[in-house]
Amino acid sequence: MDDAPTEAYEHTEHAEHAAHSTDKFVPLVAMTIAILAVLAAGVGSLETIESGASTAAKTESVLFQNKATDNWNFFEAKSLKKNMYDIAAAQGGPKSEEFQAQAARNEADSLDIQKRAKDFEARSDDALEKAEVHERRHHFLTVAVTLLHISIAIATIAIITGGRRWPWYTSLVLGVIGAVVAAAAYAA
């Protein structure tokens, strides 16, 4: 939105033109444009927030999945050690009992590690679900803000064409649709 800093000046210019008009319809259209601009700014901000939240949740999901992977690798290492101690204990000898104890310790450790890995996987899945919710909202809000910007442009046509009513009515319909789509982003 490179033109965002100048958008307010455009709305001010429309308001000034409306103030000098003798037609009561033109100030009404100018007020409509101002209201639509405020709605578009608010929805645009929500769109940015949802986009950032989606990115953050996806990043969190990746971090949890990395931690789960690390724990699964550690689990595999402990399982290999346990199996090696089991083999050594099965051979018999003076350290057989020590090898059995090491095998039991590695098995207990691997169960704890497996639990942590599953926990990280669950947290990763939860974060990914949150990201999808934010992304869905972002898509709705993108459509809503686009409709609101189009409604502003069409309302401007009502002023430019000397007070024709159909562009203003069209802008009102598009503005309402944009507001409904924005509200739908947070429904369900």
C-alpha positions, -999 to 999 in steps of 0.1 A, spaced: 0 0 0 24 26 -12 -4 51 -17 -17 48 19 0 80 32 -17 101 5 -51 84 8 -61 107 36 -54 138 15 -76 125 -13 -105 121 12 -99 156 25 -100 169 -10 -133 152 -16 -146 167 16 -135 202 6 -153 198 -27 -184 186 -10 -183 215 15 -185 240 -15 -213 222 -32 -249 234 -29 -262 199 -35 -270 182 -1 -262 149 -17 -225 156 -22 -217 161 15 -236 128 22 -214 110 -3 -183 126 12 -194 114 47 -199 79 33 -164 80 18 -150 90 52 -168 62 70 -158 37 44 -122 48 47 -122 43 84 -137 9 80 -111 0 53 -83 12 76 -96 -9 105 -101 -40 84 -66 -34 68 -51 -33 103 -68 -65 113 -56 -81 81 -20 -73 89 -24 -86 125 -39 -119 113 -11 -123 87 15 -117 114 -2 -141 138 -3 -168 111 34 -164 104 42 -165 141 21 -196 147 37 -214 117 71 -206 130 62 -219 165 49 -251 148 82 -256 131 102 -250 163 81 -276 182 84 -301 153 122 -296 154 122 -303 192 101 -334 186 126 -345 159 155 -340 183 137 -360 210 129 -388 185 165 -390 176 175 -391 212 149 -418 217 164 -439 189 199 -435 204 186 -447 238 168 -476 222 200 -486 204 220 -484 237 193 -505 254 195 -532 227 233 -532 229 232 -537 267 206 -564 263 229 -582 239 259 -578 262 239 -590 292 227 -621 272 263 -630 267 267 -636 304 299 -628 323 308 -608 354 292 -576 341 259 -592 331 239 -576 359 255 -542 353 245 -545 316 209 -555 325 207 -524 348 220 -501 320 195 -516 296 167 -510 321 179 -474 327 180 -467 289 145 -482 285 131 -459 312 149 -429 297 136 -437 263 100 -438 276 104 -403 291 120 -391 259 92 -406 238 66 -388 259 84 -355 254 86 -361 216 49 -368 214 41 -337 235 62 -315 211 44 -331 181 10 -323 197 21 -287 204 33 -284 168 0 -296 155 -19 -271 178 3 -242 165 -3 -253 129 -41 -253 135 -39 -218 150 -19 -207 119 -46 -220 96 -73 -201 116 -53 -169 113 -46 -175 76 -83 -181 69 -91 -148 87 -64 -131 67 -80 -142 34 -114 -130 44 -101 -97 56 -82 -92 23 -114 -96 4 -132 -73 28 -107 -45 26 -106 -48 -12 -144 -44 -14 -142 -14 9 -116 3 -12 -136 -4 -44 -167 11 -26 -147 42 -18 -137 46 -55 -172 41 -67 -186 66 -41 -161 91 -55 -177 85 -90 -210 98 -75 -193 131 -67 -174 133 -100 -205 127 -121 -223 155 -105 -244 137 -79 -256 106 -97 -272 82 -72 -264 48 -86 -226 49 -79 -234 59 -43 -259 31 -39 -234 7 -54 -207 19 -30 -231 14 0 -239 -22 -11 -202 -30 -16 -194 -14 17 -220 -35 35 -207 -66 18 -171 -57 28 -182 -52 64 -201 -85 64 -171 -104 49 -148 -88 76 -172 -99 103 -174 -134 88 -136 -137 93 -142 -140 130 -174 -161 128 -172 -198 137 
